[in-house]
Amino acid sequence: MKQIGQFSLADCLEFMQNSSKDIRGYLGGCNREQFGREQSQLLLVAMCFIILGEATRYIQSNYRPFADSYPQIPWLELVGLRNFTAHACYRIDIDGLWDAIEEYLPELEQILPNMMRAAEQWPEI
């Protein structure tokens, strides 16, 4: 039985995929100039990046060989974005979040299905 706070690799990848999809949904097709005008949108996107970063941190800590097999994923950057966003209170870096949306999400969204298939064969901790 899993303890509270213990997640499988598949759980973490699902968190990452759901967060990415949720970010896209919360953007609603807005552009950079529109992003962040509505605080609820900004907070929702920020929370998704916190979840995404927490999942990446968990994979880095508990499934390091798996993470190392995907060097194209910006593991440390996503964890750093999570840490900054989680501790910034209401000083959310709108430009930093937008840059992460444009720089990190496209490749992450592209590779996550392959990672999820590979995780099915990965031994659990």
Residue, then its C-alpha position, 0 to 999 in steps of 0.5 A: m500500500k502506498q504511503i501518503g506522498q508516495f507516487s508511482l512514475a506513472d502518477c507523476l507523468e500523469f500529473m505532468q500531462n494533466s498540468s500541461k493540458d490544464i495550462r493550455g486550457y486556462l490560456g484559452g488562446c490568449n497571447r502574451e499581451q493578454f496573459g496575466r490580465e486576469q488574476s484567476q488565469l494567472l493563479l491557475v497557470a501558476m498552480c499548474f506549473i507548481i504541480l508540474g514542477e513538483a512531479t518533475r522533482y519527484i521523478q528526479s529524486n525517485y526515478r533518476p535513471f528514468a529522468d536521465s534517459y530524457p535529457q531533452i526535458p528541462w528537469l532542473e528548470l521546471v523544478g526551479l520554476r516551481n520553487f520560484t512560483a511557489h514562494a513568490c506569493y503574489r509576485i508571480d513572474i508573468d514573463g517567466l511563466w509565459d517563457a516557460i509556456e513557449e519554451y518548455l511545454p511544446e517539447l514536453e507535450q510531444i514527448l510525454p506520451n512516449m515517456m508514459r509508455a516507457a514508464e509502463q516497463w519501469p520498475e517501481i520504487 
